[in-house]
Amino acid sequence: MECLGPQCAAMLLDWLRARAATPGGDEPPARGGPTQGLLWTAAPYQEDAPAIRTPAQLAGALEHLQYAVFRRYQNQLTRAERARLDNSIDNALFKIDRYLVQLDPAAAARAEGEVRALRATIREGRERVERQAHQARRADLKLAQLATLTAESFEEFVAELFEALGYEVEPVGGSGDEGADLRLRRADGQLAVVQCKYHKRGVVGSPELQKFLGTIHHTLSHKGFFVTTSTFSIAAEKFAAEHPIELIDGPRLVELVQQALGPKARRQTEPAWF
């Protein structure tokens, strides 16, 4: 039967009133067919609720946990945002565990598979964050020692810095490096190459960047990073602005180390030759 105008609105209002007056309103309504049942599968997760009490609330908690885990480990966040998400994840897991022990074994087993997968994702995310923090601390220590590093040690420092920033890093080096010292891969699959030039003095000019651009194209990379302890000429900066090349000099290295260490990191000193 077709529902038009005020009659349809009145029927919808009556249905909402009847649902509000029915005990256990979080559950799918008994009437209305399978489509209505799907609409009410999960109840919105209540962060401040002391416990989970219904299957619908459990479904809502699992949806909330999936999103919180994704946002925590796949996004760039402030320290405060990370802390809030860590607390939210721990609280949701605590309430889910308390609810599951109240269920019969068959019902609990159905939910435990999903919870187990989420715990594995959380564990992998926390291990990755800890590795990046460790690499950032190592890079910070080496930053103050740049004036005493060898060219090889400088490449190791740059590799550790990019790892701390979330890249997968593969050293290249050797006679067949084709102008690249490192290969990088981001989580989204994009590829990049890095060339490291360790100079205490002198300026990197555009001819070196032109050669590096050939390396970027030859390796089928999306971008190139040219890293030096020196500076770049104006011509080099203009050339890089027109091509997929990011220039990283000494002061920019300091900024990247601070970024890897987190928003509250502040360097007290810089390498003496800056």
C-alpha positions as CSV (number, residue, x, y, z in Angstrom):
1,M,0.0,0.0,0.0
2,E,1.4,3.4,-1.0
3,C,2.0,5.9,1.8
4,L,1.6,9.6,1.0
5,G,1.9,13.0,2.7
6,P,0.6,13.4,6.3
7,Q,-0.6,9.8,6.5
8,C,2.9,8.5,6.0
9,A,4.4,10.9,8.6
10,A,1.7,9.9,11.1
11,M,2.5,6.2,10.7
12,L,6.2,6.8,11.1
13,L,5.6,8.9,14.3
14,D,3.3,6.1,15.7
15,W,6.1,3.5,15.0
16,L,8.7,5.6,16.8
17,R,6.5,6.1,19.8
18,A,5.8,2.4,20.0
19,R,9.5,1.6,19.8
20,A,10.4,4.1,22.5
21,A,7.8,2.5,24.8
22,T,9.0,-1.1,24.2
23,P,11.5,-2.5,26.8
24,G,14.9,-3.4,25.2
25,G,14.6,-0.7,22.6
26,D,18.2,-1.3,21.6
27,E,17.2,-4.6,20.0
28,P,15.7,-4.8,16.5
29,P,11.9,-4.5,16.5
30,A,10.0,-7.7,16.4
31,R,7.9,-6.7,13.3
32,G,8.9,-5.1,10.1
33,G,10.7,-7.9,8.2
34,P,14.4,-8.5,7.7
35,T,15.2,-5.0,6.4
36,Q,14.3,-3.4,9.7
37,G,16.3,-6.0,11.5
38,L,19.5,-5.1,9.6
39,L,19.0,-1.4,10.3
40,W,19.2,-2.0,14.1
41,T,22.0,-4.6,14.2
42,A,24.4,-2.3,16.2
43,A,23.7,0.2,18.9
44,P,25.9,3.4,19.0
45,Y,28.8,2.8,21.2
46,Q,28.7,4.8,24.5
47,E,32.2,5.8,25.6
48,D,31.1,6.6,29.1
49,A,28.8,3.6,29.6
50,P,30.2,1.4,32.4
51,A,29.4,-1.9,30.6
52,I,28.1,-3.6,27.5
53,R,24.7,-5.3,28.2
54,T,23.2,-6.4,24.9
55,P,24.4,-8.0,21.6
56,A,23.6,-4.7,19.8
57,Q,25.8,-2.8,22.2
58,L,28.6,-5.4,21.6
59,A,28.3,-4.9,17.8
60,G,28.5,-1.2,18.3
61,A,31.6,-1.6,20.5
62,L,33.3,-3.7,17.9
63,E,32.6,-1.2,15.1
64,H,33.9,1.6,17.4
65,L,37.0,-0.4,18.1
66,Q,37.7,-1.1,14.4
67,Y,37.5,2.6,13.6
68,A,39.6,3.6,16.6
69,V,42.4,1.1,15.7
70,F,42.4,2.2,12.1
71,R,42.6,5.9,13.0
72,R,45.2,5.4,15.7
73,Y,47.7,3.5,13.5
74,Q,47.0,4.8,10.0
75,N,46.9,8.6,10.6
76,Q,49.2,11.4,11.6
77,L,47.9,12.4,15.1
78,T,48.8,14.9,17.9
79,R,50.1,13.5,21.2
80,A,46.7,14.3,22.8
81,E,44.8,12.5,20.0
82,R,47.0,9.4,20.4
83,A,46.4,9.4,24.1
84,R,42.6,9.7,23.7
85,L,42.5,6.9,21.2
86,D,44.8,4.6,23.3
87,N,42.4,5.1,26.3
88,S,39.4,4.5,24.1
89,I,40.8,1.3,22.7
90,D,41.8,-0.1,26.1
91,N,38.4,0.8,27.6
92,A,36.5,-0.8,24.7
93,L,38.5,-4.0,25.0
94,F,38.0,-4.1,28.8
95,K,34.2,-3.8,28.4
96,I,34.1,-6.3,25.5
97,D,36.1,-8.9,27.5
98,R,33.7,-8.5,30.5
99,Y,30.7,-9.0,28.3
100,L,32.0,-12.1,26.5
101,V,32.6,-14.0,29.8
102,Q,28.9,-13.7,30.5
103,L,27.9,-15.4,27.2
104,D,27.5,-19.1,26.5
105,P,30.6,-20.6,24.9
106,A,29.1,-20.8,21.3
107,A,28.0,-17.1,21.3
108,A,31.3,-16.0,22.9
109,A,33.4,-17.9,20.3
110,R,31.6,-16.1,17.4
111,A,32.7,-12.7,18.8
112,E,36.2,-13.8,20.0
113,G,37.4,-14.4,16.5
114,E,36.9,-10.7,15.6
115,V,38.3,-9.5,18.9
116,R,41.4,-11.7,18.4
117,A,42.0,-10.2,15.0
118,L,41.7,-6.7,16.4
119,R,44.1,-7.5,19.2
120,A,46.6,-8.7,16.6
121,T,46.2,-5.5,14.6
122,I,46.7,-3.4,17.8
123,R,49.8,-5.4,18.8
124,E,51.3,-4.9,15.3
125,G,50.5,-1.2,15.4
126,R,52.1,-0.7,18.8
127,E,55.2,-2.6,17.8
128,R,55.6,-0.5,14.7
129,V,55.1,2.7,16.7
130,E,57.8,1.6,19.1
131,R,60.2,0.8,16.3
132,Q,59.7,4.2,14.8
133,A,60.2,5.9,18.2
134,H,63.4,3.9,18.7
135,Q,64.7,4.9,15.2
136,A,63.8,8.5,16.0
137,R,65.8,8.5,19.2
138,R,68.8,7.0,17.3
139,A,68.5,9.7,14.6
140,D,68.3,12.4,17.3
141,L,71.6,11.2,18.9
142,K,73.3,11.1,15.5
143,L,72.0,14.5,14.5
144,A,74.3,16.1,17.1
145,Q,77.2,14.1,15.8
146,L,76.8,14.9,12.1
147,A,80.0,16.9,11.9
148,T,82.0,13.7,12.9
149,L,80.1,11.1,10.7
150,T,81.6,9.4,7.7
151,A,79.6,9.4,4.4
152,E,78.5,5.8,5.2
153,S,77.4,6.7,8.7
154,F,75.4,9.7,7.2
155,E,73.6,7.3,4.9
156,E,72.7,5.1,8.0
157,F,71.5,8.2,9.8
158,V,69.2,9.2,6.9
159,A,67.9,5.6,6.6
160,E,67.0,5.5,10.3
161,L,65.3,8.9,10.0
162,F,63.1,7.7,7.2
163,E,62.2,4.5,9.1
164,A,61.2,6.7,12.0
165,L,59.0,8.7,9.7
166,G,57.1,5.5,8.7
167,Y,58.8,4.4,5.5
168,E,60.1,0.9,4.6
169,V,63.8,1.5,3.8
170,E,66.1,-0.6,1.6
171,P,69.8,0.4,1.3
172,V,71.1,0.4,-2.2
173,G,74.7,1.7,-2.4
174,G,77.5,0.0,-4.3
175,S,78.7,0.6,-7.8
176,G,75.3,-0.3,-9.3
177,D,73.3,2.2,-7.2
178,E,72.4,4.3,-10.3
179,G,72.6,7.5,-8.2
180,A,70.3,6.2,-5.4
181,D,71.5,5.3,-1.9
182,L,68.1,4.3,-0.5
183,R,64.8,3.0,-1.8
184,L,61.7,3.9,0.2
185,R,58.2,2.5,0.2
186,R,55.2,4.0,1.9
187,A,52.2,2.2,3.3
188,D,50.1,3.3,0.3
189,G,52.6,1.6,-2.1
190,Q,54.3,4.7,-3.4
191,L,58.0,4.4,-4.1
192,A,60.8,6.9,-3.7
193,V,64.6,7.0,-3.9
194,V,67.1,8.9,-1.8
195,Q,70.5,10.3,-2.6
196,C,72.7,11.3,0.3
197,K,75.5,13.9,-0.2
198,Y,77.7,14.4,2.9
199,H,79.5,17.8,2.5
200,K,80.6,20.1,5.2
201,R,81.1,22.9,2.7
202,G,80.0,23.6,-0.8
203,V,76.7,24.0,-2.6
204,V,74.7,21.4,-4.5
205,G,73.8,22.7,-7.9
206,S,71.2,21.9,-10.5
207,P,73.4,19.5,-12.6
208,E,73.4,17.0,-9.7
209,L,69.6,17.2,-9.5
210,Q,69.3,16.7,-13.2
211,K,71.2,13.4,-12.9
212,F,69.1,12.5,-9.9
213,L,65.9,13.1,-11.9
214,G,67.1,10.5,-14.4
215,T,67.5,8.1,-11.5
216,I,63.9,8.7,-10.3
217,H,62.5,8.0,-13.7
218,H,64.8,5.0,-14.3
219,T,63.7,3.3,-11.0
220,L,60.0,4.0,-11.7
221,S,59.8,6.0,-8.5
222,H,57.1,8.5,-7.7
223,K,59.5,10.9,-5.9
224,G,63.1,11.6,-5.0
225,F,64.7,13.0,-1.8
226,F,68.1,14.7,-2.2
227,V,69.6,14.9,1.3
228,T,72.7,16.9,2.1
229,T,74.5,18.5,5.0
230,S,75.3,21.4,2.7
231,T,73.0,23.8,1.0
232,F,71.4,24.1,-2.5
233,S,71.9,26.7,-5.1
234,I,69.0,28.9,-6.3
235,A,69.1,27.1,-9.6
236,A,68.8,23.8,-7.8
237,E,65.8,25.0,-5.8
238,K,64.1,26.2,-9.0
239,F,64.8,22.9,-10.7
240,A,63.4,20.9,-7.8
241,A,60.3,23.0,-7.6
242,E,59.4,21.9,-11.2
243,H,60.1,18.1,-10.6
244,P,59.2,15.4,-8.1
245,I,62.3,16.1,-6.0
246,E,62.3,17.2,-2.3
247,L,65.4,19.0,-1.1
248,I,66.6,18.3,2.5
249,D,69.4,20.3,3.9
250,G,70.8,20.6,7.4
251,P,68.1,22.7,9.0
252,R,65.4,20.6,7.3
253,L,67.1,17.5,8.8
254,V,66.6,19.0,12.2
255,E,62.9,19.6,11.5
256,L,62.4,16.0,10.3
257,V,64.1,14.6,13.5
258,Q,61.8,16.8,15.6
259,Q,58.8,15.5,13.6
260,A,59.9,11.9,14.1
261,L,60.3,12.5,17.9
262,G,56.8,14.0,18.2
263,P,55.1,17.4,18.6
264,K,56.7,18.1,22.0
265,A,60.3,17.4,20.9
266,R,62.6,20.4,21.1
267,R,66.3,20.3,20.3
268,Q,68.5,22.1,22.7
269,T,71.5,22.2,20.4
270,E,72.2,21.8,16.7
271,P,75.3,20.6,14.9
272,A,78.1,23.1,15.3
273,W,78.5,23.7,11.5
274,F,74.9,24.8,10.9
